[in-house]
Amino acid sequence: MSTTPSWFTRWREAARKLKRNITALYYAVLDPRTPWYAKAFAVLVVAYAISPIDLIPDPIPVLGYLDDLLLLPLGIWIALRLIPSAIMVEAREKATEQERIGGPLGFIAAAAIITIYILVAIWLWAYFFGLP
C-alpha cells in the first residue's frame, strides 16, 4: 500500500487551504495595519470567492471552472503578497481558530455580499432611471 496521499486527499487539502486563506484575508482586511491598497484588492478577492456570480458561468464546459481554478488562486496569491507577512501570520492563526470552532463568518460574508449587491443595484437604478 502506498504511503503517498491520493489525488483526492491532496485536492481536498488544497481546497481546505484555499478556504483558510480566504478567511485569513478577511481577518487581514480588518487589521488596521494592512495598507489600503492591499485591503481593497483583498476585499475584491474575498467578495469574488464567496459571490455566486462568476466572470465565466460554470455551465460553460471547461471554461466555466477556469476562473475558479486559475483566477481565484491567482487573486489570493497576489493579495497575500500585498499584505505584510506579520499581519498574515496573525490572520492565519485567527482563520485556523475560526475553522476549528466554526462560527458566523459565513453568514457575515453572505450578508456583506448581499448588501453590496443591493447597493450596486440601487446605484445602477439611480444612474439609469434617476431617483424619484
Kinemage of the C-alpha trace (Angstrom):
@kinemage 1
@onewidth
@group {chain A} dominant
@subgroup {mainchain}
@vectorlist {calphas} color= white
{ca met a 1} P 0.000 0.000 0.000
{ca ser a 2} L 1.365 3.382 -0.982
{ca thr a 3} L 2.113 5.964 1.701
{ca thr a 4} L 1.596 8.908 -0.656
{ca pro a 5} L -1.788 10.585 -0.335
{ca ser a 6} L -4.297 10.001 -3.097
{ca trp a 7} L -5.110 12.748 -5.568
{ca phe a 8} L -8.464 13.209 -3.856
{ca thr a 9} L -6.832 13.722 -0.459
{ca arg a 10} L -4.392 16.259 -1.926
{ca trp a 11} L -7.224 18.032 -3.751
{ca arg a 12} L -9.356 18.190 -0.594
{ca glu a 13} L -6.425 19.566 1.412
{ca ala a 14} L -5.749 22.189 -1.269
{ca ala a 15} L -9.415 23.247 -1.126
{ca arg a 16} L -9.232 23.454 2.668
{ca lys a 17} L -6.084 25.589 2.426
{ca leu a 18} L -7.777 27.853 -0.126
{ca lys a 19} L -10.747 28.344 2.190
{ca arg a 20} L -8.414 29.042 5.124
{ca asn a 21} L -6.528 31.647 3.050
{ca ile a 22} L -9.780 33.370 2.113
{ca thr a 23} L -10.730 33.539 5.791
{ca ala a 24} L -7.231 34.804 6.628
{ca leu a 25} L -7.616 37.537 4.011
{ca tyr a 26} L -10.868 38.555 5.702
{ca tyr a 27} L -9.059 38.929 9.032
{ca ala a 28} L -6.142 40.765 7.372
{ca val a 29} L -8.572 43.279 5.870
{ca leu a 30} L -9.909 44.008 9.354
{ca asp a 31} L -6.384 44.699 10.673
{ca pro a 32} L -5.687 48.458 10.752
{ca arg a 33} L -2.010 47.843 9.881
{ca thr a 34} L -2.930 46.464 6.456
{ca pro a 35} L -2.259 49.001 3.665
{ca trp a 36} L -5.353 50.412 1.958
{ca tyr a 37} L -4.450 49.038 -1.482
{ca ala a 38} L -3.983 45.542 -0.040
{ca lys a 39} L -7.343 45.846 1.726
{ca ala a 40} L -9.068 46.954 -1.476
{ca phe a 41} L -7.626 44.090 -3.510
{ca ala a 42} L -8.304 41.526 -0.770
{ca val a 43} L -11.921 42.695 -0.463
{ca leu a 44} L -12.378 42.159 -4.194
{ca val a 45} L -10.853 38.676 -3.986
{ca val a 46} L -12.912 37.634 -0.949
{ca ala a 47} L -16.088 39.064 -2.492
{ca tyr a 48} L -15.426 37.174 -5.728
{ca ala a 49} L -14.665 33.989 -3.794
{ca ile a 50} L -17.949 33.981 -1.912
{ca ser a 51} L -20.021 35.525 -4.676
{ca pro a 52} L -22.394 33.277 -6.600
{ca ile a 53} L -21.618 35.279 -9.752
{ca asp a 54} L -18.567 34.233 -11.812
{ca leu a 55} L -16.814 36.011 -14.656
{ca ile a 56} L -17.293 32.878 -16.741
{ca pro a 57} L -20.532 30.991 -15.919
{ca asp a 58} L -19.907 27.455 -14.616
{ca pro a 59} L -22.245 25.722 -17.116
{ca ile a 60} L -19.856 26.590 -19.964
{ca pro a 61} L -17.810 23.397 -20.458
{ca val a 62} L -14.198 23.603 -19.223
{ca leu a 63} L -14.070 27.414 -19.330
{ca gly a 64} L -16.738 27.669 -16.649
{ca tyr a 65} L -14.378 26.369 -13.989
{ca leu a 66} L -11.323 28.141 -15.355
{ca asp a 67} L -11.938 31.241 -13.255
{ca asp a 68} L -12.365 29.144 -10.113
{ca leu a 69} L -9.230 27.124 -10.807
{ca leu a 70} L -6.973 29.936 -12.024
{ca leu a 71} L -8.298 33.410 -11.273
{ca leu a 72} L -9.245 32.846 -7.653
{ca pro a 73} L -5.917 31.254 -6.592
{ca leu a 74} L -4.060 33.950 -8.559
{ca gly a 75} L -6.045 36.682 -6.820
{ca ile a 76} L -5.389 35.125 -3.419
{ca trp a 77} L -1.688 34.803 -4.228
{ca ile a 78} L -1.450 38.482 -5.212
{ca ala a 79} L -3.419 39.595 -2.141
{ca leu a 80} L -1.153 37.536 0.121
{ca arg a 81} L 1.887 39.248 -1.419
{ca leu a 82} L 0.435 42.723 -0.835
{ca ile a 83} L -0.223 42.156 2.878
{ca pro a 84} L 2.755 42.275 5.286
{ca ser a 85} L 3.788 38.812 6.461
{ca ala a 86} L 3.414 39.606 10.190
{ca ile a 87} L -0.220 40.527 9.624
{ca met a 88} L -0.821 37.370 7.578
{ca val a 89} L 0.676 35.173 10.311
{ca glu a 90} L -1.831 36.576 12.808
{ca ala a 91} L -4.674 36.380 10.278
{ca arg a 92} L -3.876 32.720 9.504
{ca glu a 93} L -3.910 31.919 13.212
{ca lys a 94} L -7.349 33.502 13.508
{ca ala a 95} L -8.518 31.646 10.386
{ca thr a 96} L -7.289 28.327 11.776
{ca glu a 97} L -9.085 29.034 15.056
{ca gln a 98} L -12.235 30.020 13.146
{ca glu a 99} L -12.045 26.784 11.163
{ca arg a 100} L -11.600 24.763 14.354
{ca ile a 101} L -14.505 26.260 16.312
{ca gly a 102} L -16.789 27.321 13.464
{ca gly a 103} L -18.831 30.457 13.758
{ca pro a 104} L -20.851 33.104 11.978
{ca leu a 105} L -18.193 34.161 9.442
{ca gly a 106} L -20.045 32.573 6.508
{ca phe a 107} L -23.247 34.382 7.463
{ca ile a 108} L -21.409 37.688 7.849
{ca ala a 109} L -19.758 37.256 4.462
{ca ala a 110} L -23.055 36.388 2.792
{ca ala a 111} L -24.749 39.401 4.384
{ca ala a 112} L -21.906 41.653 3.209
{ca ile a 113} L -22.147 40.387 -0.375
{ca ile a 114} L -25.945 40.770 -0.438
{ca thr a 115} L -25.582 44.309 0.918
{ca ile a 116} L -23.038 45.154 -1.780
{ca tyr a 117} L -25.323 43.753 -4.495
{ca ile a 118} L -28.265 45.782 -3.182
{ca leu a 119} L -26.183 48.966 -3.057
{ca val a 120} L -24.896 48.426 -6.593
{ca ala a 121} L -28.440 47.755 -7.815
{ca ile a 122} L -29.682 50.984 -6.179
{ca trp a 123} L -26.789 52.923 -7.684
{ca leu a 124} L -27.440 51.478 -11.149
{ca trp a 125} L -31.153 52.244 -10.850
{ca ala a 126} L -30.408 55.805 -9.789
{ca tyr a 127} L -27.848 56.222 -12.568
{ca phe a 128} L -30.055 54.964 -15.368
{ca phe a 129} L -33.542 55.897 -14.175
{ca gly a 130} L -32.949 58.620 -11.583
{ca leu a 131} L -34.278 58.653 -8.076
{ca pro a 132} L -37.926 59.673 -7.621
